[in-house]
Amino acid sequence: MMAKAYPTAPTLVLVITNDSTVFLKNGIASAFEMFGGRCQEVKNLVARLDLAHKTGEPDKKLCQVSFGIISSRFGYVPADYTVMPYPKEEVMDSPEDYEAVQEKKNYLGMIDYTCKLFDRIVVCVPKHMMKMIMDANVLPTGRVIAVTSPDFKEECEKRDWLFLERKGARVGAENADIIFEEVRKISE
């Protein structure tokens, strides 16, 4: 894994996941507030990173964390963008769905555009979506933490990514601890 590009600058972390059939709001809300269910593990990781401080320095944040969601209706959106619920039947749940949303919304292009400034990009998406991301080569070498299928372990290592086997709904407690420590390691 690569070191930070600018060692004295705040560590910038981007966490990416996809939407869920669990909508927590009936009206317009931020994407972070909107999705529950399997997204909750990822939201917990984002909150943990966002609230963390450097060891012995309670006034200095460990990192600046951003959160992006690949949504079936809106494509890739930063989690602070407002969205509205859509029918659960529209939520992607198959390779064909991921490809159809990519055709309509070009979420891979948005990920490519968005991730360039980040020191670490944590990706927690379904297996076929991860394959699409890897095939499109939209994530940088040496800065990705991929929480994914063991089928991609070798390819992740070739790209100098940290591979973590997907456990739990999206992340798993053990993987969350490893991700947190990786961010701490480059931030202090």
Backbone as a chain_set.jsonl record, in Angstrom:
{"seq": "MMAKAYPTAPTLVLVITNDSTVFLKNGIASAFEMFGGRCQEVKNLVARLDLAHKTGEPDKKLCQVSFGIISSRFGYVPADYTVMPYPKEEVMDSPEDYEAVQEKKNYLGMIDYTCKLFDRIVVCVPKHMMKMIMDANVLPTGRVIAVTSPDFKEECEKRDWLFLERKGARVGAENADIIFEEVRKISE", "coords": {"N": [[0.839, -1.176, 0.0], [0.451, 2.222, -0.726], [2.012, 5.145, 0.685], [0.722, 8.202, 2.12], [0.06, 10.86, -0.175], [0.602, 13.501, 0.515], [2.142, 13.915, 3.294], [1.801, 15.699, 5.524], [-0.732, 16.696, 5.272], [-4.279, 16.365, 6.025], [-5.508, 13.0, 6.332], [-7.284, 11.606, 3.722], [-10.161, 9.783, 3.251], [-12.207, 7.652, 1.386], [-15.213, 5.946, 1.368], [-16.97, 3.448, -0.242], [-20.069, 2.037, -1.118], [-23.013, 0.128, -2.023], [-26.558, 0.681, -2.618], [-29.517, -0.233, -0.653], [-32.362, -2.307, 0.043], [-33.674, -1.37, 2.186], [-35.196, 1.43, 3.167], [-34.902, 4.266, 5.101], [-36.204, 6.641, 5.375], [-39.147, 8.467, 4.415], [-39.441, 10.688, 2.791], [-37.499, 13.228, 1.168], [-34.044, 12.94, 1.788], [-30.628, 12.831, 2.995], [-28.368, 10.657, 1.277], [-26.903, 9.167, 3.067], [-28.576, 9.117, 5.315], [-30.766, 7.852, 4.232], [-30.469, 5.075, 3.513], [-30.633, 1.909, 5.034], [-30.441, -1.286, 6.541], [-28.328, -3.603, 4.994], [-26.479, -1.629, 4.482], [-25.92, -0.523, 6.902], [-23.716, -1.546, 8.38], [-21.568, -0.454, 6.935], [-22.094, 2.265, 7.202], [-21.689, 2.472, 9.952], [-18.917, 2.029, 10.078], [-18.035, 4.306, 8.658], [-18.933, 6.325, 10.407], [-17.4, 5.692, 12.665], [-14.776, 6.186, 11.706], [-15.064, 8.896, 11.12], [-15.433, 10.053, 13.631], [-13.106, 9.531, 14.975], [-10.017, 10.346, 16.608], [-6.61, 11.487, 16.535], [-4.097, 9.605, 18.235], [-3.603, 10.571, 21.519], [-4.121, 13.192, 20.846], [-6.708, 14.803, 21.182], [-7.941, 16.943, 19.92], [-7.447, 16.766, 17.247], [-8.579, 15.441, 14.294], [-8.561, 12.058, 13.127], [-8.886, 11.461, 10.422], [-10.303, 12.706, 7.334], [-13.34, 11.781, 6.266], [-15.201, 10.58, 3.532], [-18.216, 9.491, 1.982], [-19.614, 7.412, -0.38], [-22.391, 6.32, -2.31], [-23.556, 3.83, -4.436], [-26.333, 4.052, -6.112], [-29.409, 2.614, -7.18], [-31.294, 4.185, -8.502], [-30.139, 6.756, -8.78], [-27.5, 6.507, -9.547], [-23.991, 6.854, -8.859], [-23.605, 8.579, -5.878], [-22.47, 11.123, -3.63], [-22.732, 10.635, -0.11], [-23.841, 12.749, 1.263], [-25.509, 14.009, -0.474], [-28.865, 14.758, -1.393], [-31.515, 12.449, -1.695], [-34.373, 10.557, -2.775], [-36.744, 8.076, -1.7], [-37.218, 5.055, -3.616], [-39.028, 2.577, -5.511], [-38.693, -0.631, -4.031], [-38.391, -2.727, -5.729], [-36.834, -1.731, -7.731], [-34.266, -1.722, -6.784], [-30.96, -2.679, -7.266], [-29.964, -6.067, -7.639], [-28.683, -8.077, -8.962], [-26.212, -9.276, -11.339], [-27.04, -8.416, -13.894], [-28.65, -6.247, -13.258], [-26.745, -4.484, -12.103], [-25.195, -3.923, -14.319], [-27.11, -2.744, -16.01], [-27.778, -0.396, -14.594], [-25.283, 0.806, -14.654], [-25.087, 1.311, -17.423], [-27.099, 3.251, -17.702], [-26.465, 5.241, -15.795], [-23.709, 5.533, -15.469], [-21.996, 4.964, -13.186], [-19.436, 3.989, -12.751], [-17.747, 5.74, -14.121], [-18.134, 8.025, -12.58], [-17.07, 7.187, -10.128], [-14.404, 6.838, -10.883], [-13.731, 9.51, -11.48], [-14.147, 10.734, -8.975], [-12.484, 9.477, -7.017], [-9.768, 10.125, -7.14], [-8.372, 11.938, -5.438], [-8.084, 10.823, -2.932], [-6.495, 9.298, -0.082], [-6.976, 6.733, 0.853], [-9.253, 4.358, -0.383], [-12.057, 2.706, 0.434], [-13.771, -0.107, -0.484], [-16.828, -1.646, -0.548], [-18.724, -3.646, -1.968], [-21.071, -5.725, -3.878], [-19.992, -8.893, -5.331], [-20.057, -9.099, -8.258], [-20.304, -6.422, -8.962], [-17.91, -5.474, -7.956], [-16.172, -6.783, -9.672], [-16.813, -5.464, -12.044], [-15.882, -2.898, -11.405], [-13.153, -3.424, -11.148], [-12.548, -4.407, -13.718], [-13.019, -2.111, -15.22], [-11.027, -0.568, -14.297], [-11.02, 1.693, -12.513], [-10.093, 2.498, -10.071], [-7.31, 3.628, -8.093], [-3.933, 2.319, -8.113], [-2.48, 0.852, -5.245], [-3.892, 2.24, -3.215], [-6.289, 1.248, -2.315], [-8.659, -0.389, -0.248], [-10.073, -3.328, -0.41], [-12.991, -4.879, 0.249], [-14.088, -7.842, -0.296], [-14.873, -10.697, -2.404], [-13.037, -13.802, -2.05], [-12.243, -14.626, -4.542], [-11.063, -12.496, -5.796], [-8.695, -11.986, -4.563], [-5.976, -12.42, -5.465], [-5.843, -10.674, -7.682], [-6.268, -8.236, -6.396], [-3.954, -8.074, -4.85], [-2.042, -7.854, -6.901], [-2.536, -5.276, -7.696], [-1.605, -3.88, -5.613], [-3.39, -3.488, -3.524], [-5.109, -3.581, -0.401], [-6.478, -6.53, 0.476], [-9.458, -7.714, 1.857], [-11.424, -10.289, 3.031], [-14.84, -10.474, 2.391], [-17.042, -10.271, 5.047], [-19.865, -10.753, 7.106], [-22.652, -8.496, 6.645], [-21.726, -6.434, 4.89], [-19.2, -5.492, 5.66], [-18.165, -6.457, 8.218], [-17.138, -6.958, 11.604], [-14.447, -7.588, 12.294], [-13.05, -6.918, 9.931], [-13.657, -4.191, 9.867], [-12.168, -3.293, 12.042], [-9.561, -3.784, 11.075], [-9.483, -2.059, 8.856], [-9.785, 0.402, 10.159], [-7.395, 0.478, 11.648], [-5.53, 0.504, 9.55], [-6.028, 3.02, 8.444], [-5.377, 4.581, 10.66], [-2.654, 3.993, 10.824], [-1.52, 5.31, 8.582], [-2.106, 7.876, 9.211], [-0.996, 8.898, 11.52]], "CA": [[0.0, 0.0, 0.0], [1.19, 3.482, -0.836], [1.901, 6.137, 1.748], [-0.053, 9.368, 1.707], [0.719, 11.732, -1.145], [1.033, 14.689, 1.247], [2.186, 13.426, 4.672], [1.35, 16.642, 6.542], [-2.142, 17.019, 5.041], [-5.192, 15.379, 6.63], [-5.743, 11.77, 5.581], [-8.589, 11.622, 3.065], [-10.663, 8.419, 3.079], [-13.492, 7.514, 0.707], [-15.837, 4.636, 1.549], [-17.979, 3.25, -1.289], [-20.916, 0.856, -1.06], [-24.202, 0.259, -2.865], [-27.802, 0.908, -1.885], [-30.162, -1.326, 0.057], [-33.83, -2.278, -0.071], [-34.201, -0.772, 3.415], [-35.234, 2.885, 3.132], [-35.175, 4.731, 6.453], [-36.98, 7.887, 5.31], [-40.22, 8.473, 3.416], [-39.286, 11.833, 1.906], [-36.144, 13.542, 0.734], [-33.036, 12.883, 2.857], [-29.298, 12.53, 2.469], [-28.186, 9.232, 0.985], [-26.432, 8.548, 4.311], [-29.745, 8.889, 6.17], [-31.811, 7.116, 3.528], [-30.328, 3.629, 3.382], [-30.317, 1.1, 6.209], [-30.212, -2.689, 6.187], [-26.924, -3.991, 4.82], [-25.625, -0.426, 4.481], [-25.657, -0.06, 8.266], [-22.324, -1.867, 8.743], [-20.677, 0.504, 6.283], [-22.352, 3.54, 7.862], [-21.016, 2.414, 11.255], [-17.49, 2.234, 9.806], [-17.868, 5.711, 8.3], [-19.084, 7.102, 11.643], [-16.221, 5.418, 13.503], [-13.661, 6.936, 11.137], [-15.343, 10.322, 11.213], [-15.348, 10.494, 15.031], [-11.805, 9.165, 15.543], [-8.984, 11.372, 16.776], [-5.242, 10.977, 16.61], [-3.711, 9.151, 19.562], [-3.051, 11.613, 22.373], [-4.436, 14.527, 20.331], [-8.17, 14.797, 21.066], [-8.426, 18.052, 19.093], [-7.095, 16.525, 15.841], [-9.264, 14.291, 13.696], [-7.711, 11.041, 12.512], [-8.997, 11.564, 8.962], [-11.508, 13.288, 6.749], [-13.967, 10.65, 5.584], [-16.314, 10.804, 2.612], [-18.975, 8.262, 1.795], [-20.349, 7.404, -1.635], [-23.315, 5.199, -2.474], [-23.999, 3.509, -5.793], [-27.771, 3.831, -5.957], [-30.079, 2.095, -8.366], [-32.03, 5.252, -9.175], [-29.375, 7.973, -9.011], [-26.106, 6.226, -9.866], [-23.082, 7.111, -7.738], [-23.828, 9.875, -5.231], [-21.903, 11.317, -2.295], [-23.764, 10.328, 0.88], [-24.511, 13.943, 1.765], [-26.472, 14.452, -1.48], [-30.213, 14.336, -1.06], [-32.176, 11.491, -2.582], [-35.692, 10.183, -2.292], [-36.912, 6.63, -1.842], [-37.748, 4.543, -4.871], [-39.581, 1.24, -5.261], [-37.701, -1.659, -3.681], [-38.209, -3.577, -6.906], [-35.816, -1.111, -8.578], [-32.939, -1.841, -6.175], [-30.11, -3.661, -7.949], [-29.604, -7.256, -6.861], [-28.125, -9.099, -9.846], [-25.246, -8.732, -12.291], [-27.737, -7.714, -14.982], [-29.072, -4.954, -12.706], [-25.568, -3.619, -11.955], [-24.806, -3.503, -15.666], [-28.142, -1.834, -16.526], [-27.609, 0.904, -13.941], [-24.05, 1.377, -15.213], [-25.427, 1.832, -18.752], [-27.935, 4.45, -17.577], [-25.966, 6.273, -14.869], [-22.239, 5.585, -15.516], [-21.42, 5.1, -11.85], [-17.996, 3.712, -12.804], [-17.108, 6.995, -14.508], [-18.185, 8.936, -11.428], [-16.099, 6.688, -9.152], [-13.093, 7.181, -11.439], [-13.553, 10.955, -11.328], [-14.193, 11.117, -7.571], [-11.539, 8.846, -6.08], [-8.372, 10.478, -7.403], [-7.746, 12.738, -4.384], [-8.131, 10.16, -1.633], [-5.361, 8.483, 0.351], [-7.492, 5.37, 0.908], [-10.607, 4.141, -0.863], [-12.577, 1.45, 0.967], [-14.841, -0.524, -1.38], [-17.637, -2.743, 0.0], [-19.815, -3.83, -2.93], [-21.233, -7.131, -4.264], [-18.928, -9.506, -6.13], [-20.078, -8.736, -9.684], [-20.032, -4.994, -9.057], [-16.469, -5.338, -7.749], [-15.542, -7.203, -10.927], [-17.002, -4.365, -12.998], [-14.973, -1.829, -10.987], [-11.788, -3.849, -11.469], [-12.418, -4.475, -15.177], [-12.983, -0.736, -15.736], [-9.779, 0.023, -13.795], [-11.359, 3.056, -12.088], [-9.5, 2.784, -8.766], [-5.855, 3.751, -8.21], [-3.024, 1.318, -7.56], [-1.842, 1.119, -3.962], [-4.642, 3.045, -2.245], [-7.619, 0.684, -2.128], [-8.949, -1.485, 0.674], [-11.18, -4.009, -1.077], [-13.704, -5.87, 1.052], [-14.708, -8.524, -1.428], [-14.791, -12.145, -2.527], [-11.693, -14.368, -2.178], [-11.927, -14.778, -5.966], [-10.312, -11.332, -6.251], [-7.528, -11.77, -3.705], [-4.753, -12.32, -6.269], [-5.901, -9.436, -8.477], [-6.082, -7.116, -5.458], [-2.53, -8.039, -4.503], [-1.324, -7.335, -8.074], [-2.765, -3.83, -7.755], [-1.111, -3.345, -4.343], [-4.54, -3.152, -2.699], [-5.311, -4.421, 0.77], [-7.637, -7.404, 0.291], [-10.127, -8.253, 3.037], [-12.546, -11.125, 2.622], [-16.128, -9.938, 2.85], [-17.674, -11.006, 6.149], [-21.003, -9.962, 7.563], [-23.502, -7.962, 5.579], [-20.89, -5.735, 3.92], [-17.836, -5.279, 6.133], [-17.818, -7.356, 9.312], [-16.449, -6.263, 12.703], [-12.997, -7.801, 12.191], [-12.554, -6.096, 8.819], [-13.759, -2.784, 10.271], [-11.003, -3.029, 12.888], [-8.375, -3.752, 10.212], [-9.57, -0.817, 8.078], [-9.523, 1.5, 11.089], [-5.954, 0.485, 11.955], [-4.815, 0.926, 8.338], [-6.164, 4.479, 8.364], [-4.574, 5.128, 11.76], [-1.23, 3.818, 10.486], [-1.066, 6.344, 7.638], [-2.558, 9.188, 9.668], [-0.283, 9.384, 12.709]], "C": [[0.888, 1.244, 0.0], [1.017, 4.331, 0.419], [1.021, 7.273, 1.241], [0.749, 10.215, 0.729], [1.304, 12.957, -0.455], [1.015, 14.365, 2.734], [1.67, 14.395, 5.73], [-0.115, 17.048, 6.379], [-3.029, 16.002, 5.759], [-5.325, 14.152, 5.728], [-7.163, 11.816, 5.021], [-9.001, 10.191, 2.74], [-12.02, 8.476, 2.397], [-13.98, 6.091, 0.923], [-16.97, 4.532, 0.54], [-18.746, 1.962, -1.025], [-22.097, 1.069, -2.006], [-25.453, 0.337, -1.994], [-28.38, -0.377, -1.285], [-31.667, -1.237, -0.187], [-34.468, -1.674, 1.173], [-34.062, 0.748, 3.313], [-35.669, 3.371, 4.512], [-36.031, 5.995, 6.503], [-38.039, 7.772, 4.22], [-40.07, 9.595, 2.399], [-37.847, 12.006, 1.474], [-35.215, 13.56, 1.942], [-31.68, 12.661, 2.21], [-29.212, 11.033, 2.203], [-27.7, 8.498, 2.229], [-27.612, 8.205, 5.211], [-30.75, 7.938, 5.537], [-31.686, 5.601, 3.649], [-29.924, 2.962, 4.694], [-30.003, -0.315, 5.772], [-28.736, -3.007, 6.094], [-25.971, -2.805, 4.786], [-25.206, -0.042, 5.896], [-24.235, -0.361, 8.714], [-21.349, -0.842, 8.17], [-20.857, 1.881, 6.914], [-21.68, 3.584, 9.244], [-19.513, 2.631, 11.101], [-17.212, 3.704, 9.488], [-17.949, 6.581, 9.558], [-17.875, 6.92, 12.552], [-15.006, 6.198, 13.001], [-13.853, 8.44, 11.324], [-15.16, 10.859, 12.635], [-13.98, 10.252, 15.666], [-10.853, 10.357, 15.587], [-7.62, 10.71, 16.822], [-4.916, 10.619, 18.055], [-3.062, 10.289, 20.339], [-3.342, 13.03, 21.917], [-5.947, 14.642, 20.11], [-8.753, 15.941, 20.231], [-8.114, 17.871, 17.609], [-7.781, 15.259, 15.332], [-8.259, 13.34, 13.052], [-7.708, 11.193, 10.991], [-10.238, 12.354, 8.592], [-12.14, 12.181, 5.914], [-15.131, 11.121, 4.732], [-16.958, 9.458, 2.338], [-19.759, 8.38, 0.502], [-21.197, 6.154, -1.764], [-23.663, 5.051, -3.948], [-25.477, 3.144, -5.668], [-28.397, 3.417, -7.284], [-30.766, 3.187, -9.173], [-31.138, 6.41, -9.605], [-27.936, 7.737, -9.46], [-25.238, 6.469, -8.646], [-23.355, 8.507, -7.18], [-23.044, 9.95, -3.93], [-23.026, 11.183, -1.27], [-24.429, 11.565, 1.459], [-25.452, 14.553, 0.717], [-27.861, 13.969, -1.076], [-30.782, 13.442, -2.153], [-33.58, 11.262, -2.028], [-35.854, 8.686, -2.474], [-37.472, 6.276, -3.218], [-38.249, 3.131, -4.608], [-38.479, 0.204, -5.018], [-37.423, -2.586, -4.858], [-37.138, -3.02, -7.841], [-34.4, -1.292, -8.037], [-32.174, -2.985, -6.842], [-29.864, -4.875, -7.056], [-29.064, -8.386, -7.728], [-27.095, -8.457, -10.763], [-25.903, -7.936, -13.423], [-28.197, -6.327, -14.513], [-27.895, -3.992, -12.597], [-25.146, -3.061, -13.311], [-25.819, -2.519, -16.254], [-28.01, -0.449, -15.903], [-26.335, 1.578, -14.436], [-24.327, 2.0, -16.578], [-26.18, 3.156, -18.659], [-27.243, 5.584, -16.831], [-24.447, 6.424, -14.846], [-21.61, 5.795, -14.139], [-19.923, 4.809, -11.841], [-17.219, 4.975, -13.194], [-17.07, 7.983, -13.357], [-17.207, 8.489, -10.337], [-14.694, 7.05, -9.606], [-12.776, 8.653, -11.204], [-13.369, 11.344, -9.855], [-12.991, 10.652, -6.763], [-10.094, 9.327, -6.2], [-7.663, 11.198, -6.256], [-7.576, 12.007, -3.051], [-6.891, 9.313, -1.359], [-5.739, 7.015, 0.456], [-8.935, 5.364, 0.416], [-11.025, 2.763, -0.388], [-13.787, 1.081, 0.119], [-15.521, -1.764, -0.811], [-18.864, -2.91, -0.89], [-19.937, -5.318, -3.26], [-20.157, -7.589, -5.259], [-18.928, -9.046, -7.593], [-19.813, -7.239, -9.882], [-18.532, -4.731, -8.861], [-15.716, -5.731, -9.018], [-15.663, -6.097, -11.974], [-16.042, -3.216, -12.682], [-13.54, -2.174, -11.384], [-11.572, -3.882, -12.978], [-12.311, -3.078, -15.798], [-11.739, 0.02, -15.261], [-9.981, 1.478, -13.329], [-10.763, 3.433, -10.727], [-7.98, 2.762, -8.851], [-5.085, 2.588, -7.582], [-2.542, 1.787, -6.194], [-2.634, 1.898, -2.939], [-5.995, 2.457, -1.871], [-7.607, -0.397, -1.048], [-10.213, -2.13, 0.125], [-11.759, -5.079, -0.163], [-14.563, -6.642, 0.063], [-14.511, -10.04, -1.354], [-13.337, -12.62, -2.614], [-11.28, -14.594, -3.636], [-11.037, -13.652, -6.475], [-9.034, -11.093, -5.466], [-6.251, -11.546, -4.525], [-4.724, -11.025, -7.08], [-5.711, -8.213, -7.592], [-4.602, -6.974, -5.11], [-1.687, -7.513, -5.663], [-1.424, -5.813, -8.159], [-2.245, -3.124, -6.494], [-2.256, -2.792, -3.496], [-4.523, -4.053, -1.476], [-6.588, -5.207, 0.547], [-8.149, -7.84, 1.648], [-11.321, -9.064, 2.562], [-13.833, -10.586, 3.222], [-16.728, -10.865, 3.891], [-18.803, -10.142, 6.674], [-21.772, -9.439, 6.367], [-22.68, -7.274, 4.489], [-19.434, -5.666, 4.352], [-17.427, -6.351, 7.14], [-16.966, -6.627, 10.345], [-14.929, -6.394, 12.602], [-12.39, -6.951, 11.079], [-12.612, -4.613, 9.164], [-12.562, -2.404, 11.145], [-9.727, -2.904, 12.055], [-8.342, -2.447, 9.398], [-9.226, 0.374, 8.961], [-8.026, 1.599, 11.39], [-5.118, 0.889, 10.755], [-4.875, 2.446, 8.188], [-5.341, 5.136, 9.47], [-3.083, 5.097, 11.417], [-0.732, 4.913, 9.545], [-1.367, 7.755, 8.118], [-1.739, 9.754, 10.828], [1.211, 9.428, 12.491]], "O": [[1.933, 1.288, 0.649], [0.007, 4.241, 1.117], [0.628, 7.297, 0.074], [1.976, 10.274, 0.807], [2.395, 13.403, -0.81], [-0.02, 14.522, 3.381], [1.143, 13.949, 6.749], [-0.678, 17.685, 7.27], [-2.58, 14.897, 6.066], [-5.259, 14.263, 4.504], [-8.124, 12.037, 5.759], [-8.284, 9.472, 2.043], [-12.885, 9.26, 2.788], [-13.241, 5.135, 0.687], [-17.828, 5.412, 0.467], [-18.151, 0.922, -0.744], [-22.163, 2.08, -2.706], [-25.405, 0.089, -0.789], [-27.797, -1.455, -1.403], [-32.173, -0.187, -0.582], [-35.684, -1.486, 1.209], [-32.956, 1.285, 3.366], [-36.695, 2.93, 5.031], [-36.525, 6.369, 7.567], [-37.851, 7.067, 3.229], [-40.525, 9.464, 1.263], [-37.076, 11.047, 1.423], [-35.549, 14.12, 2.986], [-31.59, 12.342, 1.024], [-29.908, 10.241, 2.839], [-28.044, 7.333, 2.432], [-27.649, 7.128, 5.805], [-31.51, 7.283, 6.25], [-32.683, 4.913, 3.866], [-28.993, 3.4, 5.37], [-29.364, -0.521, 4.74], [-27.974, -2.712, 7.016], [-24.776, -2.965, 5.035], [-24.233, 0.692, 6.07], [-23.604, 0.475, 9.36], [-20.415, -0.416, 8.849], [-19.876, 2.591, 7.136], [-21.164, 4.625, 9.65], [-18.903, 3.338, 11.903], [-16.251, 4.277, 10.001], [-17.123, 7.474, 9.749], [-17.383, 7.883, 13.14], [-14.288, 6.804, 13.796], [-12.909, 9.16, 11.649], [-14.768, 12.013, 12.809], [-13.722, 10.719, 16.775], [-10.882, 11.241, 14.731], [-7.5, 9.52, 17.113], [-5.406, 11.259, 18.986], [-2.095, 10.897, 19.879], [-2.863, 13.983, 22.532], [-6.411, 14.584, 18.972], [-9.931, 15.91, 19.876], [-8.472, 18.723, 16.796], [-7.59, 14.165, 15.864], [-7.241, 13.765, 12.506], [-6.665, 11.071, 10.349], [-11.1, 12.63, 9.426], [-11.532, 11.699, 4.958], [-15.939, 11.948, 5.154], [-16.316, 8.413, 2.451], [-20.493, 9.35, 0.309], [-20.778, 5.063, -1.377], [-24.017, 6.021, -4.619], [-25.825, 2.068, -5.182], [-27.957, 3.828, -8.358], [-30.812, 3.116, -10.401], [-31.345, 6.988, -10.672], [-27.22, 8.701, -9.728], [-25.698, 6.307, -7.516], [-23.339, 9.493, -7.917], [-22.957, 8.963, -3.2], [-24.159, 11.58, -1.543], [-25.482, 11.454, 2.086], [-26.131, 15.537, 1.014], [-28.007, 12.899, -0.486], [-30.563, 13.648, -3.347], [-33.915, 11.727, -0.938], [-35.178, 8.086, -3.309], [-38.108, 7.093, -3.883], [-37.92, 2.547, -3.575], [-37.467, 0.178, -5.718], [-36.339, -3.16, -4.962], [-36.589, -3.759, -8.659], [-33.431, -1.043, -8.754], [-32.676, -4.103, -6.964], [-29.591, -4.732, -5.865], [-28.993, -9.53, -7.28], [-27.097, -7.24, -10.948], [-25.381, -6.907, -13.852], [-28.143, -5.357, -15.27], [-28.016, -2.82, -12.954], [-24.79, -1.889, -13.435], [-25.431, -1.562, -16.925], [-28.118, 0.56, -16.6], [-26.311, 2.795, -14.619], [-23.852, 3.099, -16.862], [-25.932, 4.073, -19.442], [-27.408, 6.752, -17.182], [-23.945, 7.376, -14.247], [-20.793, 6.697, -13.953], [-19.207, 5.34, -10.992], [-16.148, 5.239, -12.647], [-16.084, 8.698, -13.179], [-16.582, 9.33, -9.691], [-13.881, 7.516, -8.807], [-11.674, 8.995, -10.775], [-12.532, 12.187, -9.533], [-12.526, 11.387, -5.892], [-9.265, 8.931, -5.38], [-6.446, 11.069, -6.123], [-6.967, 12.553, -2.13], [-6.318, 8.701, -2.261], [-4.916, 6.142, 0.18], [-9.728, 6.244, 0.751], [-10.417, 1.761, -0.765], [-14.729, 1.867, 0.011], [-14.885, -2.8, -0.614], [-19.927, -2.369, -0.59], [-19.028, -6.094, -2.966], [-19.512, -6.781, -5.926], [-17.884, -8.642, -8.105], [-19.174, -6.841, -10.855], [-17.958, -3.867, -9.524], [-14.737, -5.084, -9.39], [-14.712, -5.831, -12.708], [-15.456, -2.629, -13.592], [-12.805, -1.327, -11.89], [-10.533, -3.438, -13.467], [-11.599, -2.886, -16.783], [-11.435, 1.106, -15.755], [-9.22, 2.371, -13.7], [-10.916, 4.57, -10.281], [-7.415, 1.965, -9.601], [-5.551, 1.962, -6.631], [-2.233, 2.963, -6.003], [-2.101, 2.202, -1.872], [-6.774, 3.107, -1.174], [-6.679, -1.2, -0.95], [-11.295, -1.545, 0.188], [-11.093, -6.063, 0.157], [-15.619, -6.175, -0.364], [-14.039, -10.572, -0.35], [-12.495, -11.927, -3.185], [-10.093, -14.738, -3.927], [-10.333, -13.82, -7.47], [-8.357, -10.089, -5.686], [-5.529, -10.577, -4.291], [-3.692, -10.359, -7.152], [-5.059, -7.251, -7.999], [-4.07, -5.864, -5.083], [-0.713, -6.796, -5.435], [-0.505, -5.148, -8.637], [-2.425, -1.917, -6.334], [-2.113, -1.763, -2.835], [-3.984, -5.159, -1.516], [-7.666, -4.623, 0.438], [-7.376, -8.283, 2.496], [-12.137, -8.578, 1.778], [-13.901, -10.282, 4.413], [-16.9, -12.063, 3.666], [-18.694, -8.916, 6.679], [-21.572, -9.875, 5.234], [-22.909, -7.502, 3.301], [-18.531, -5.766, 3.52], [-16.449, -7.067, 6.927], [-16.159, -5.769, 9.989], [-14.207, -5.417, 12.803], [-11.339, -6.336, 11.263], [-11.714, -3.856, 8.795], [-12.008, -1.315, 11.0], [-8.907, -2.02, 12.302], [-7.293, -1.815, 9.272], [-8.464, 1.253, 8.558], [-7.462, 2.694, 11.385], [-4.094, 1.552, 10.918], [-3.877, 3.078, 7.841], [-4.68, 6.147, 9.231], [-2.35, 6.049, 11.684], [0.389, 5.394, 9.711], [-0.931, 8.727, 7.5], [-1.782, 10.956, 11.089], [1.956, 9.813, 13.393]]}, "num_chains": 1, "name": "protein.A"}
